Amino acid sequence: MDFDETYSRLFKPVLAYILGRMNRPDAAEEVCARVWQKVWDKRAQFDPQRGLPDQWIFGIARNEVNKYFGFWQFKRFFSLAEAQEQYASADPLPFEHMQQQERNDVLLRALQTLNGRERDLISLKFFASFTNRQIAQMTQLSESNVGTILSRAIQKLRAYMEEV
């Protein structure tokens, strides 16, 4: 595995995935740094027979995010209070920006209604841009199961957003 090429190609998707899971830019940068340090330290252990480098690296990212929060504390992934701080500004906002902020706040509340596995799959699909097949390989789920879980999660998100 060529570390420099892999880092250049995957840095932004890995960070986007972590941000999608955590919604805390400061902490996400720390976790992302730990991911890449672990990839560097363990690069000799990578086995191409077991999968693609992308899958291996995103597996490390998933584990590092889970470690950050503690394995069974998935409810803390999306903190609405932190999201509101992120969008707060003393300056008057243009109307379009205010509308986007409202949509983001509703989406963050909607994401809180999902369980940890649903949020994980949504993050891999939409923040890290993986295909269902790639997600299935990373999560040890079947491709059809990934599709089903994603479909149901999206339906939950839509229903929540339509109620609001």
SEGU-800487 format. One record per atom (N, C-alpha, C): residue number from 1; residue in three letters; atom name; x, y, z. Coordinates in Angstrom, 1 decimal, decimal comma, always signed. Layout:
REM residues N
{NUM 'ala' 'CA' {X Y Z}}
...
REM end
This chain:
REM residues 164
{1 'met' 'N' {+0,9 -1,2 +0,0}}
{1 'met' 'CA' {+0,0 +0,0 +0,0}}
{1 'met' 'C' {+0,9 +1,2 +0,0}}
{2 'asp' 'N' {+0,7 +2,1 -0,9}}
{2 'asp' 'CA' {+1,4 +3,4 -1,0}}
{2 'asp' 'C' {+0,7 +4,4 -0,1}}
{3 'phe' 'N' {+1,3 +4,6 +1,1}}
{3 'phe' 'CA' {+0,7 +5,5 +2,1}}
{3 'phe' 'C' {+0,4 +6,9 +1,6}}
{4 'asp' 'N' {+1,4 +7,5 +0,9}}
{4 'asp' 'CA' {+1,2 +8,9 +0,4}}
{4 'asp' 'C' {+0,0 +9,0 -0,5}}
{5 'glu' 'N' {-0,1 +8,1 -1,5}}
{5 'glu' 'CA' {-1,2 +8,1 -2,4}}
{5 'glu' 'C' {-2,5 +7,9 -1,7}}
{6 'thr' 'N' {-2,5 +6,9 -0,8}}
{6 'thr' 'CA' {-3,7 +6,6 -0,1}}
{6 'thr' 'C' {-4,2 +7,7 +0,8}}
{7 'tyr' 'N' {-3,2 +8,3 +1,5}}
{7 'tyr' 'CA' {-3,5 +9,5 +2,4}}
{7 'tyr' 'C' {-4,1 +10,6 +1,5}}
{8 'ser' 'N' {-3,5 +10,9 +0,4}}
{8 'ser' 'CA' {-4,0 +12,0 -0,5}}
{8 'ser' 'C' {-5,4 +11,7 -1,0}}
{9 'arg' 'N' {-5,6 +10,5 -1,3}}
{9 'arg' 'CA' {-6,9 +10,1 -1,9}}
{9 'arg' 'C' {-8,0 +10,0 -0,8}}
{10 'leu' 'N' {-7,7 +9,6 +0,4}}
{10 'leu' 'CA' {-8,7 +9,3 +1,4}}
{10 'leu' 'C' {-8,8 +10,2 +2,5}}
{11 'phe' 'N' {-7,9 +11,2 +2,7}}
{11 'phe' 'CA' {-8,0 +12,1 +3,8}}
{11 'phe' 'C' {-9,3 +12,8 +3,9}}
{12 'lys' 'N' {-9,8 +13,4 +2,9}}
{12 'lys' 'CA' {-11,0 +14,1 +2,9}}
{12 'lys' 'C' {-12,2 +13,2 +3,2}}
{13 'pro' 'N' {-12,4 +12,1 +2,5}}
{13 'pro' 'CA' {-13,5 +11,2 +2,8}}
{13 'pro' 'C' {-13,5 +10,6 +4,2}}
{14 'val' 'N' {-12,3 +10,3 +4,8}}
{14 'val' 'CA' {-12,2 +9,9 +6,1}}
{14 'val' 'C' {-12,6 +11,0 +7,1}}
{15 'leu' 'N' {-12,1 +12,2 +6,9}}
{15 'leu' 'CA' {-12,5 +13,3 +7,8}}
{15 'leu' 'C' {-14,0 +13,5 +7,7}}
{16 'ala' 'N' {-14,6 +13,5 +6,5}}
{16 'ala' 'CA' {-16,0 +13,7 +6,3}}
{16 'ala' 'C' {-16,8 +12,6 +7,0}}
{17 'tyr' 'N' {-16,4 +11,4 +6,9}}
{17 'tyr' 'CA' {-17,1 +10,3 +7,6}}
{17 'tyr' 'C' {-17,0 +10,6 +9,1}}
{18 'ile' 'N' {-15,9 +10,9 +9,6}}
{18 'ile' 'CA' {-15,8 +11,1 +11,1}}
{18 'ile' 'C' {-16,6 +12,3 +11,5}}
{19 'leu' 'N' {-16,6 +13,4 +10,7}}
{19 'leu' 'CA' {-17,4 +14,6 +11,0}}
{19 'leu' 'C' {-18,9 +14,2 +11,0}}
{20 'gly' 'N' {-19,3 +13,3 +10,0}}
{20 'gly' 'CA' {-20,7 +12,9 +9,9}}
{20 'gly' 'C' {-21,1 +12,1 +11,2}}
{21 'arg' 'N' {-20,2 +11,3 +11,7}}
{21 'arg' 'CA' {-20,5 +10,5 +12,9}}
{21 'arg' 'C' {-20,5 +11,4 +14,2}}
{22 'met' 'N' {-19,6 +12,4 +14,2}}
{22 'met' 'CA' {-19,3 +13,1 +15,5}}
{22 'met' 'C' {-20,0 +14,4 +15,6}}
{23 'asn' 'N' {-20,0 +15,2 +14,4}}
{23 'asn' 'CA' {-20,5 +16,5 +14,4}}
{23 'asn' 'C' {-19,8 +17,4 +15,4}}
{24 'arg' 'N' {-18,5 +17,2 +15,6}}
{24 'arg' 'CA' {-17,7 +18,0 +16,5}}
{24 'arg' 'C' {-16,3 +18,2 +15,7}}
{25 'pro' 'N' {-16,2 +19,3 +15,0}}
{25 'pro' 'CA' {-15,0 +19,5 +14,2}}
{25 'pro' 'C' {-13,7 +19,4 +15,0}}
{26 'asp' 'N' {-13,6 +19,9 +16,2}}
{26 'asp' 'CA' {-12,4 +19,8 +16,9}}
{26 'asp' 'C' {-12,0 +18,4 +17,3}}
{27 'ala' 'N' {-13,0 +17,7 +17,8}}
{27 'ala' 'CA' {-12,8 +16,3 +18,2}}
{27 'ala' 'C' {-12,6 +15,4 +16,9}}
{28 'ala' 'N' {-13,3 +15,7 +15,9}}
{28 'ala' 'CA' {-13,1 +14,9 +14,6}}
{28 'ala' 'C' {-11,7 +15,0 +14,1}}
{29 'glu' 'N' {-11,1 +16,2 +14,2}}
{29 'glu' 'CA' {-9,7 +16,3 +13,7}}
{29 'glu' 'C' {-8,8 +15,5 +14,5}}
{30 'glu' 'N' {-9,0 +15,4 +15,8}}
{30 'glu' 'CA' {-8,2 +14,6 +16,7}}
{30 'glu' 'C' {-8,3 +13,1 +16,4}}
{31 'val' 'N' {-9,6 +12,7 +16,2}}
{31 'val' 'CA' {-9,8 +11,3 +15,8}}
{31 'val' 'C' {-9,2 +11,0 +14,5}}
{32 'cys' 'N' {-9,4 +11,9 +13,5}}
{32 'cys' 'CA' {-8,8 +11,7 +12,2}}
{32 'cys' 'C' {-7,3 +11,5 +12,3}}
{33 'ala' 'N' {-6,6 +12,3 +13,1}}
{33 'ala' 'CA' {-5,2 +12,2 +13,3}}
{33 'ala' 'C' {-4,8 +10,9 +13,8}}
{34 'arg' 'N' {-5,6 +10,4 +14,8}}
{34 'arg' 'CA' {-5,3 +9,1 +15,4}}
{34 'arg' 'C' {-5,5 +8,0 +14,4}}
{35 'val' 'N' {-6,5 +8,1 +13,5}}
{35 'val' 'CA' {-6,7 +7,1 +12,4}}
{35 'val' 'C' {-5,5 +7,0 +11,5}}
{36 'trp' 'N' {-5,0 +8,2 +11,1}}
{36 'trp' 'CA' {-3,9 +8,2 +10,1}}
{36 'trp' 'C' {-2,6 +7,8 +10,8}}
{37 'gln' 'N' {-2,5 +8,1 +12,1}}
{37 'gln' 'CA' {-1,3 +7,6 +12,9}}
{37 'gln' 'C' {-1,3 +6,1 +13,0}}
{38 'lys' 'N' {-2,5 +5,5 +13,2}}
{38 'lys' 'CA' {-2,7 +4,1 +13,3}}
{38 'lys' 'C' {-2,4 +3,4 +12,0}}
{39 'val' 'N' {-2,9 +4,0 +10,9}}
{39 'val' 'CA' {-2,7 +3,5 +9,6}}
{39 'val' 'C' {-1,2 +3,4 +9,3}}
{40 'trp' 'N' {-0,5 +4,5 +9,6}}
{40 'trp' 'CA' {+1,0 +4,6 +9,4}}
{40 'trp' 'C' {+1,7 +3,5 +10,2}}
{41 'asp' 'N' {+1,3 +3,4 +11,5}}
{41 'asp' 'CA' {+2,0 +2,5 +12,4}}
{41 'asp' 'C' {+1,8 +1,0 +12,0}}
{42 'lys' 'N' {+0,6 +0,7 +11,5}}
{42 'lys' 'CA' {+0,2 -0,7 +11,2}}
{42 'lys' 'C' {+0,2 -1,0 +9,7}}
{43 'arg' 'N' {+0,8 -0,1 +8,9}}
{43 'arg' 'CA' {+0,7 -0,3 +7,4}}
{43 'arg' 'C' {+1,4 -1,6 +7,0}}
{44 'ala' 'N' {+2,4 -2,1 +7,7}}
{44 'ala' 'CA' {+3,0 -3,3 +7,4}}
{44 'ala' 'C' {+2,1 -4,5 +7,6}}
{45 'gln' 'N' {+1,1 -4,3 +8,5}}
{45 'gln' 'CA' {+0,1 -5,4 +8,8}}
{45 'gln' 'C' {-1,0 -5,5 +7,9}}
{46 'phe' 'N' {-1,2 -4,5 +7,0}}
{46 'phe' 'CA' {-2,3 -4,5 +6,0}}
{46 'phe' 'C' {-2,1 -5,7 +5,1}}
{47 'asp' 'N' {-3,2 -6,5 +5,0}}
{47 'asp' 'CA' {-3,3 -7,7 +4,2}}
{47 'asp' 'C' {-4,2 -7,5 +3,0}}
{48 'pro' 'N' {-3,7 -7,3 +1,8}}
{48 'pro' 'CA' {-4,6 -7,1 +0,6}}
{48 'pro' 'C' {-5,5 -8,3 +0,4}}
{49 'gln' 'N' {-5,2 -9,5 +0,9}}
{49 'gln' 'CA' {-6,1 -10,7 +0,7}}
{49 'gln' 'C' {-7,4 -10,5 +1,5}}
{50 'arg' 'N' {-7,4 -9,6 +2,5}}
{50 'arg' 'CA' {-8,5 -9,5 +3,4}}
{50 'arg' 'C' {-9,4 -8,3 +2,9}}
{51 'gly' 'N' {-9,0 -7,5 +2,0}}
{51 'gly' 'CA' {-9,8 -6,4 +1,5}}
{51 'gly' 'C' {-9,0 -5,3 +0,9}}
{52 'leu' 'N' {-9,7 -4,2 +0,5}}
{52 'leu' 'CA' {-9,0 -3,1 +0,0}}
{52 'leu' 'C' {-8,5 -2,2 +1,1}}
{53 'pro' 'N' {-7,5 -1,3 +0,8}}
{53 'pro' 'CA' {-7,0 -0,4 +1,8}}
{53 'pro' 'C' {-8,1 +0,5 +2,3}}
{54 'asp' 'N' {-9,0 +0,9 +1,4}}
{54 'asp' 'CA' {-10,1 +1,8 +1,8}}
{54 'asp' 'C' {-10,9 +1,2 +2,9}}
{55 'gln' 'N' {-11,3 -0,1 +2,7}}
{55 'gln' 'CA' {-12,1 -0,8 +3,7}}
{55 'gln' 'C' {-11,3 -0,9 +5,1}}
{56 'trp' 'N' {-10,0 -1,2 +5,0}}
{56 'trp' 'CA' {-9,2 -1,3 +6,2}}
{56 'trp' 'C' {-9,2 +0,0 +6,9}}
{57 'ile' 'N' {-8,9 +1,1 +6,2}}
{57 'ile' 'CA' {-8,8 +2,4 +6,8}}
{57 'ile' 'C' {-10,1 +2,9 +7,4}}
{58 'phe' 'N' {-11,2 +2,7 +6,7}}
{58 'phe' 'CA' {-12,5 +3,1 +7,2}}
{58 'phe' 'C' {-12,9 +2,2 +8,4}}
{59 'gly' 'N' {-12,4 +1,0 +8,4}}
{59 'gly' 'CA' {-12,6 +0,1 +9,6}}
{59 'gly' 'C' {-11,9 +0,7 +10,8}}
{60 'ile' 'N' {-10,7 +1,2 +10,6}}
{60 'ile' 'CA' {-10,0 +1,9 +11,7}}
{60 'ile' 'C' {-10,7 +3,1 +12,1}}
{61 'ala' 'N' {-11,2 +3,9 +11,1}}
{61 'ala' 'CA' {-11,9 +5,1 +11,5}}
{61 'ala' 'C' {-13,2 +4,8 +12,3}}
{62 'arg' 'N' {-13,9 +3,8 +11,9}}
{62 'arg' 'CA' {-15,1 +3,4 +12,7}}
{62 'arg' 'C' {-14,7 +3,0 +14,1}}
{63 'asn' 'N' {-13,7 +2,3 +14,2}}
{63 'asn' 'CA' {-13,2 +1,9 +15,6}}
{63 'asn' 'C' {-12,8 +3,0 +16,4}}
{64 'glu' 'N' {-12,1 +4,0 +15,8}}
{64 'glu' 'CA' {-11,6 +5,1 +16,6}}
{64 'glu' 'C' {-12,8 +6,0 +17,0}}
{65 'val' 'N' {-13,8 +6,2 +16,1}}
{65 'val' 'CA' {-14,9 +7,0 +16,5}}
{65 'val' 'C' {-15,7 +6,3 +17,7}}
{66 'asn' 'N' {-15,8 +5,0 +17,6}}
{66 'asn' 'CA' {-16,5 +4,2 +18,6}}
{66 'asn' 'C' {-15,7 +4,3 +19,9}}
{67 'lys' 'N' {-14,4 +4,2 +19,9}}
{67 'lys' 'CA' {-13,6 +4,4 +21,1}}
{67 'lys' 'C' {-13,7 +5,8 +21,7}}
{68 'tyr' 'N' {-13,8 +6,8 +20,8}}
{68 'tyr' 'CA' {-14,0 +8,2 +21,3}}
{68 'tyr' 'C' {-15,2 +8,3 +22,2}}
{69 'phe' 'N' {-16,3 +7,7 +21,8}}
{69 'phe' 'CA' {-17,5 +7,8 +22,5}}
{69 'phe' 'C' {-17,8 +6,7 +23,5}}
{70 'gly' 'N' {-17,0 +5,7 +23,4}}
{70 'gly' 'CA' {-17,3 +4,5 +24,2}}
{70 'gly' 'C' {-18,2 +3,6 +23,4}}
{71 'phe' 'N' {-18,0 +2,3 +23,4}}
{71 'phe' 'CA' {-18,6 +1,4 +22,5}}
{71 'phe' 'C' {-20,2 +1,4 +22,6}}
{72 'trp' 'N' {-20,7 +1,7 +23,7}}
{72 'trp' 'CA' {-22,2 +1,6 +23,9}}
{72 'trp' 'C' {-22,9 +2,9 +24,1}}
{73 'gln' 'N' {-22,2 +4,0 +23,8}}
{73 'gln' 'CA' {-22,8 +5,3 +24,0}}
{73 'gln' 'C' {-23,1 +6,0 +22,7}}
{74 'phe' 'N' {-23,8 +5,4 +21,8}}
{74 'phe' 'CA' {-24,1 +5,9 +20,5}}
{74 'phe' 'C' {-25,0 +7,1 +20,5}}
{75 'lys' 'N' {-25,7 +7,4 +21,6}}
{75 'lys' 'CA' {-26,7 +8,5 +21,6}}
{75 'lys' 'C' {-25,9 +9,8 +21,5}}
{76 'arg' 'N' {-24,6 +9,8 +21,8}}
{76 'arg' 'CA' {-23,9 +11,1 +21,9}}
{76 'arg' 'C' {-23,3 +11,5 +20,5}}
{77 'phe' 'N' {-23,5 +10,7 +19,5}}
{77 'phe' 'CA' {-22,9 +11,0 +18,2}}
{77 'phe' 'C' {-23,3 +12,4 +17,6}}
{78 'phe' 'N' {-24,5 +12,7 +17,8}}
{78 'phe' 'CA' {-25,0 +14,0 +17,2}}
{78 'phe' 'C' {-25,5 +14,9 +18,3}}
{79 'ser' 'N' {-24,8 +15,8 +18,7}}
{79 'ser' 'CA' {-25,2 +16,7 +19,8}}
{79 'ser' 'C' {-25,8 +18,0 +19,2}}
{80 'leu' 'N' {-27,1 +18,2 +19,4}}
{80 'leu' 'CA' {-27,8 +19,3 +18,9}}
{80 'leu' 'C' {-27,2 +20,6 +19,4}}
{81 'ala' 'N' {-26,9 +20,6 +20,7}}
{81 'ala' 'CA' {-26,4 +21,8 +21,3}}
{81 'ala' 'C' {-25,1 +22,2 +20,6}}
{82 'glu' 'N' {-24,2 +21,3 +20,4}}
{82 'glu' 'CA' {-22,9 +21,6 +19,7}}
{82 'glu' 'C' {-23,2 +22,1 +18,3}}
{83 'ala' 'N' {-24,2 +21,5 +17,6}}
{83 'ala' 'CA' {-24,5 +21,9 +16,2}}
{83 'ala' 'C' {-25,0 +23,3 +16,2}}
{84 'gln' 'N' {-25,8 +23,7 +17,2}}
{84 'gln' 'CA' {-26,3 +25,0 +17,3}}
{84 'gln' 'C' {-25,2 +26,0 +17,6}}
{85 'glu' 'N' {-24,2 +25,6 +18,4}}
{85 'glu' 'CA' {-23,0 +26,5 +18,6}}
{85 'glu' 'C' {-22,3 +26,7 +17,3}}
{86 'gln' 'N' {-22,1 +25,6 +16,6}}
{86 'gln' 'CA' {-21,4 +25,7 +15,3}}
{86 'gln' 'C' {-22,0 +26,7 +14,4}}
{87 'tyr' 'N' {-23,3 +26,8 +14,3}}
{87 'tyr' 'CA' {-24,0 +27,7 +13,4}}
{87 'tyr' 'C' {-24,3 +29,1 +14,0}}
{88 'ala' 'N' {-24,0 +29,3 +15,3}}
{88 'ala' 'CA' {-24,3 +30,6 +15,9}}
{88 'ala' 'C' {-23,4 +31,7 +15,3}}
{89 'ser' 'N' {-24,0 +32,8 +15,2}}
{89 'ser' 'CA' {-23,2 +34,0 +14,7}}
{89 'ser' 'C' {-23,8 +35,3 +15,3}}
{90 'ala' 'N' {-23,0 +36,2 +15,6}}
{90 'ala' 'CA' {-23,5 +37,5 +16,1}}
{90 'ala' 'C' {-23,9 +38,4 +14,9}}
{91 'asp' 'N' {-23,4 +38,1 +13,7}}
{91 'asp' 'CA' {-23,8 +38,9 +12,5}}
{91 'asp' 'C' {-25,1 +38,5 +12,0}}
{92 'pro' 'N' {-25,9 +39,4 +11,5}}
{92 'pro' 'CA' {-27,2 +39,0 +10,8}}
{92 'pro' 'C' {-26,9 +38,1 +9,6}}
{93 'leu' 'N' {-27,7 +37,1 +9,5}}
{93 'leu' 'CA' {-27,5 +36,1 +8,4}}
{93 'leu' 'C' {-28,4 +36,4 +7,3}}
{94 'pro' 'N' {-28,0 +36,2 +6,0}}
{94 'pro' 'CA' {-28,9 +36,3 +4,9}}
{94 'pro' 'C' {-30,0 +35,3 +5,0}}
{95 'phe' 'N' {-31,1 +35,6 +4,4}}
{95 'phe' 'CA' {-32,2 +34,7 +4,5}}
{95 'phe' 'C' {-31,9 +33,2 +4,1}}
{96 'glu' 'N' {-31,1 +33,1 +3,0}}
{96 'glu' 'CA' {-30,8 +31,7 +2,5}}
{96 'glu' 'C' {-30,0 +31,0 +3,5}}
{97 'his' 'N' {-29,1 +31,7 +4,2}}
{97 'his' 'CA' {-28,2 +31,0 +5,2}}
{97 'his' 'C' {-29,1 +30,6 +6,4}}
{98 'met' 'N' {-30,0 +31,4 +6,7}}
{98 'met' 'CA' {-30,9 +31,1 +7,8}}
{98 'met' 'C' {-31,8 +29,8 +7,5}}
{99 'gln' 'N' {-32,3 +29,8 +6,3}}
{99 'gln' 'CA' {-33,0 +28,6 +5,8}}
{99 'gln' 'C' {-32,2 +27,3 +5,9}}
{100 'gln' 'N' {-30,9 +27,4 +5,4}}
{100 'gln' 'CA' {-30,0 +26,3 +5,4}}
{100 'gln' 'C' {-29,7 +25,9 +6,9}}
{101 'gln' 'N' {-29,5 +26,8 +7,7}}
{101 'gln' 'CA' {-29,3 +26,5 +9,1}}
{101 'gln' 'C' {-30,5 +25,8 +9,7}}
{102 'glu' 'N' {-31,7 +26,2 +9,4}}
{102 'glu' 'CA' {-32,9 +25,6 +9,9}}
{102 'glu' 'C' {-32,9 +24,1 +9,4}}
{103 'arg' 'N' {-32,7 +23,9 +8,1}}
{103 'arg' 'CA' {-32,7 +22,6 +7,6}}
{103 'arg' 'C' {-31,6 +21,7 +8,2}}
{104 'asn' 'N' {-30,4 +22,3 +8,5}}
{104 'asn' 'CA' {-29,3 +21,5 +9,1}}
{104 'asn' 'C' {-29,8 +21,1 +10,6}}
{105 'asp' 'N' {-30,4 +22,0 +11,3}}
{105 'asp' 'CA' {-30,8 +21,7 +12,6}}
{105 'asp' 'C' {-31,9 +20,6 +12,6}}
{106 'val' 'N' {-32,8 +20,7 +11,7}}
{106 'val' 'CA' {-33,8 +19,7 +11,6}}
{106 'val' 'C' {-33,2 +18,3 +11,3}}
{107 'leu' 'N' {-32,2 +18,3 +10,3}}
{107 'leu' 'CA' {-31,6 +17,1 +10,0}}
{107 'leu' 'C' {-30,8 +16,5 +11,1}}
{108 'leu' 'N' {-30,1 +17,3 +11,9}}
{108 'leu' 'CA' {-29,4 +16,9 +13,1}}
{108 'leu' 'C' {-30,3 +16,2 +14,1}}
{109 'arg' 'N' {-31,5 +16,9 +14,3}}
{109 'arg' 'CA' {-32,5 +16,3 +15,2}}
{109 'arg' 'C' {-33,0 +15,0 +14,7}}
{110 'ala' 'N' {-33,2 +14,9 +13,4}}
{110 'ala' 'CA' {-33,7 +13,7 +12,7}}
{110 'ala' 'C' {-32,6 +12,6 +12,9}}
{111 'leu' 'N' {-31,4 +12,9 +12,7}}
{111 'leu' 'CA' {-30,3 +11,9 +12,8}}
{111 'leu' 'C' {-30,3 +11,3 +14,3}}
{112 'gln' 'N' {-30,6 +12,1 +15,2}}
{112 'gln' 'CA' {-30,6 +11,7 +16,6}}
{112 'gln' 'C' {-31,7 +10,6 +16,8}}
{113 'thr' 'N' {-32,7 +10,5 +16,0}}
{113 'thr' 'CA' {-33,7 +9,5 +16,1}}
{113 'thr' 'C' {-33,3 +8,1 +15,6}}
{114 'leu' 'N' {-32,2 +8,1 +14,9}}
{114 'leu' 'CA' {-31,7 +6,8 +14,4}}
{114 'leu' 'C' {-30,8 +6,1 +15,4}}
{115 'asn' 'N' {-30,7 +4,8 +15,3}}
{115 'asn' 'CA' {-29,9 +4,0 +16,3}}
{115 'asn' 'C' {-28,4 +4,1 +15,7}}
{116 'gly' 'N' {-27,5 +3,6 +16,5}}
{116 'gly' 'CA' {-26,1 +3,7 +16,2}}
{116 'gly' 'C' {-25,7 +3,1 +14,9}}
{117 'arg' 'N' {-26,2 +1,9 +14,6}}
{117 'arg' 'CA' {-25,9 +1,2 +13,3}}
{117 'arg' 'C' {-26,5 +2,0 +12,1}}
{118 'glu' 'N' {-27,7 +2,5 +12,3}}
{118 'glu' 'CA' {-28,2 +3,3 +11,2}}
{118 'glu' 'C' {-27,4 +4,6 +10,9}}
{119 'arg' 'N' {-27,0 +5,3 +12,0}}
{119 'arg' 'CA' {-26,1 +6,5 +11,8}}
{119 'arg' 'C' {-24,8 +6,1 +11,2}}
{120 'asp' 'N' {-24,3 +5,0 +11,6}}
{120 'asp' 'CA' {-23,0 +4,5 +11,0}}
{120 'asp' 'C' {-23,1 +4,3 +9,5}}
{121 'leu' 'N' {-24,2 +3,6 +9,1}}
{121 'leu' 'CA' {-24,3 +3,3 +7,7}}
{121 'leu' 'C' {-24,7 +4,5 +6,9}}
{122 'ile' 'N' {-25,5 +5,4 +7,4}}
{122 'ile' 'CA' {-25,7 +6,7 +6,8}}
{122 'ile' 'C' {-24,5 +7,5 +6,6}}
{123 'ser' 'N' {-23,6 +7,5 +7,6}}
{123 'ser' 'CA' {-22,3 +8,2 +7,5}}
{123 'ser' 'C' {-21,4 +7,6 +6,4}}
{124 'leu' 'N' {-21,3 +6,3 +6,4}}
{124 'leu' 'CA' {-20,5 +5,7 +5,4}}
{124 'leu' 'C' {-21,1 +5,9 +4,0}}
{125 'lys' 'N' {-22,4 +5,9 +3,8}}
{125 'lys' 'CA' {-23,0 +6,1 +2,5}}
{125 'lys' 'C' {-22,9 +7,6 +2,1}}
{126 'phe' 'N' {-23,3 +8,5 +2,9}}
{126 'phe' 'CA' {-23,5 +9,9 +2,4}}
{126 'phe' 'C' {-22,3 +10,8 +2,8}}
{127 'phe' 'N' {-21,6 +10,5 +3,9}}
{127 'phe' 'CA' {-20,5 +11,4 +4,2}}
{127 'phe' 'C' {-19,2 +10,9 +3,6}}
{128 'ala' 'N' {-19,0 +9,5 +3,6}}
{128 'ala' 'CA' {-17,8 +9,0 +3,0}}
{128 'ala' 'C' {-18,0 +8,5 +1,6}}
{129 'ser' 'N' {-19,2 +8,5 +1,1}}
{129 'ser' 'CA' {-19,5 +8,1 -0,3}}
{129 'ser' 'C' {-19,1 +6,7 -0,7}}
{130 'phe' 'N' {-19,4 +5,8 +0,2}}
{130 'phe' 'CA' {-19,2 +4,4 -0,2}}
{130 'phe' 'C' {-20,4 +3,8 -0,8}}
{131 'thr' 'N' {-20,2 +2,7 -1,6}}
{131 'thr' 'CA' {-21,3 +2,0 -2,2}}
{131 'thr' 'C' {-21,9 +1,0 -1,2}}
{132 'asn' 'N' {-23,1 +0,5 -1,4}}
{132 'asn' 'CA' {-23,6 -0,5 -0,5}}
{132 'asn' 'C' {-22,7 -1,7 -0,4}}
{133 'arg' 'N' {-22,1 -2,1 -1,5}}
{133 'arg' 'CA' {-21,3 -3,3 -1,6}}
{133 'arg' 'C' {-20,0 -3,0 -0,7}}
{134 'gln' 'N' {-19,4 -1,9 -0,8}}
{134 'gln' 'CA' {-18,3 -1,5 +0,0}}
{134 'gln' 'C' {-18,6 -1,5 +1,5}}
{135 'ile' 'N' {-19,8 -0,9 +1,8}}
{135 'ile' 'CA' {-20,3 -0,8 +3,2}}
{135 'ile' 'C' {-20,5 -2,2 +3,7}}
{136 'ala' 'N' {-21,1 -3,1 +2,9}}
{136 'ala' 'CA' {-21,3 -4,5 +3,4}}
{136 'ala' 'C' {-20,0 -5,2 +3,7}}
{137 'gln' 'N' {-19,0 -5,0 +2,9}}
{137 'gln' 'CA' {-17,7 -5,6 +3,1}}
{137 'gln' 'C' {-17,1 -5,1 +4,4}}
{138 'met' 'N' {-17,2 -3,8 +4,7}}
{138 'met' 'CA' {-16,6 -3,2 +5,9}}
{138 'met' 'C' {-17,4 -3,6 +7,2}}
{139 'thr' 'N' {-18,7 -3,8 +7,1}}
{139 'thr' 'CA' {-19,5 -4,0 +8,3}}
{139 'thr' 'C' {-19,9 -5,5 +8,5}}
{140 'gln' 'N' {-19,5 -6,3 +7,6}}
{140 'gln' 'CA' {-19,8 -7,8 +7,7}}
{140 'gln' 'C' {-21,3 -8,0 +7,6}}
{141 'leu' 'N' {-22,0 -7,1 +7,0}}
{141 'leu' 'CA' {-23,4 -7,3 +6,7}}
{141 'leu' 'C' {-23,6 -7,7 +5,2}}
{142 'ser' 'N' {-24,7 -8,2 +4,9}}
{142 'ser' 'CA' {-25,0 -8,5 +3,5}}
{142 'ser' 'C' {-25,3 -7,2 +2,7}}
{143 'glu' 'N' {-25,0 -7,2 +1,5}}
{143 'glu' 'CA' {-25,3 -6,0 +0,7}}
{143 'glu' 'C' {-26,8 -5,7 +0,7}}
{144 'ser' 'N' {-27,7 -6,7 +0,7}}
{144 'ser' 'CA' {-29,1 -6,4 +0,7}}
{144 'ser' 'C' {-29,5 -5,9 +2,1}}
{145 'asn' 'N' {-28,9 -6,4 +3,2}}
{145 'asn' 'CA' {-29,2 -5,9 +4,5}}
{145 'asn' 'C' {-28,8 -4,4 +4,6}}
{146 'val' 'N' {-27,6 -4,1 +4,1}}
{146 'val' 'CA' {-27,2 -2,7 +4,1}}
{146 'val' 'C' {-28,2 -1,8 +3,4}}
{147 'gly' 'N' {-28,6 -2,3 +2,2}}
{147 'gly' 'CA' {-29,6 -1,5 +1,5}}
{147 'gly' 'C' {-30,9 -1,3 +2,2}}
{148 'thr' 'N' {-31,4 -2,4 +2,9}}
{148 'thr' 'CA' {-32,6 -2,4 +3,7}}
{148 'thr' 'C' {-32,5 -1,4 +4,8}}
{149 'ile' 'N' {-31,4 -1,5 +5,6}}
{149 'ile' 'CA' {-31,2 -0,6 +6,7}}
{149 'ile' 'C' {-31,1 +0,8 +6,3}}
{150 'leu' 'N' {-30,4 +1,1 +5,2}}
{150 'leu' 'CA' {-30,3 +2,5 +4,7}}
{150 'leu' 'C' {-31,6 +3,0 +4,2}}
{151 'ser' 'N' {-32,4 +2,2 +3,5}}
{151 'ser' 'CA' {-33,7 +2,6 +3,1}}
{151 'ser' 'C' {-34,6 +2,9 +4,2}}
{152 'arg' 'N' {-34,6 +2,1 +5,2}}
{152 'arg' 'CA' {-35,5 +2,3 +6,4}}
{152 'arg' 'C' {-35,0 +3,6 +7,2}}
{153 'ala' 'N' {-33,7 +3,7 +7,3}}
{153 'ala' 'CA' {-33,2 +4,9 +8,0}}
{153 'ala' 'C' {-33,6 +6,2 +7,2}}
{154 'ile' 'N' {-33,5 +6,2 +5,9}}
{154 'ile' 'CA' {-33,8 +7,3 +5,1}}
{154 'ile' 'C' {-35,3 +7,6 +5,2}}
{155 'gln' 'N' {-36,1 +6,6 +5,3}}
{155 'gln' 'CA' {-37,6 +6,7 +5,5}}
{155 'gln' 'C' {-37,9 +7,4 +6,8}}
{156 'lys' 'N' {-37,1 +7,0 +7,9}}
{156 'lys' 'CA' {-37,3 +7,6 +9,2}}
{156 'lys' 'C' {-36,9 +9,1 +9,1}}
{157 'leu' 'N' {-35,8 +9,4 +8,5}}
{157 'leu' 'CA' {-35,4 +10,7 +8,4}}
{157 'leu' 'C' {-36,4 +11,6 +7,6}}
{158 'arg' 'N' {-36,9 +11,1 +6,5}}
{158 'arg' 'CA' {-37,9 +11,8 +5,7}}
{158 'arg' 'C' {-39,2 +12,1 +6,6}}
{159 'ala' 'N' {-39,6 +11,0 +7,3}}
{159 'ala' 'CA' {-40,8 +11,1 +8,1}}
{159 'ala' 'C' {-40,6 +12,2 +9,1}}
{160 'tyr' 'N' {-39,5 +12,1 +9,8}}
{160 'tyr' 'CA' {-39,2 +13,1 +10,9}}
{160 'tyr' 'C' {-39,2 +14,5 +10,3}}
{161 'met' 'N' {-38,5 +14,7 +9,2}}
{161 'met' 'CA' {-38,4 +16,0 +8,6}}
{161 'met' 'C' {-39,7 +16,6 +8,0}}
{162 'glu' 'N' {-40,6 +15,7 +7,6}}
{162 'glu' 'CA' {-41,9 +16,1 +7,1}}
{162 'glu' 'C' {-42,8 +16,5 +8,3}}
{163 'glu' 'N' {-42,6 +15,9 +9,4}}
{163 'glu' 'CA' {-43,4 +16,3 +10,6}}
{163 'glu' 'C' {-43,1 +17,7 +11,1}}
{164 'val' 'N' {-41,8 +18,0 +11,0}}
{164 'val' 'CA' {-41,4 +19,3 +11,5}}
{164 'val' 'C' {-41,8 +20,5 +10,7}}
REM end
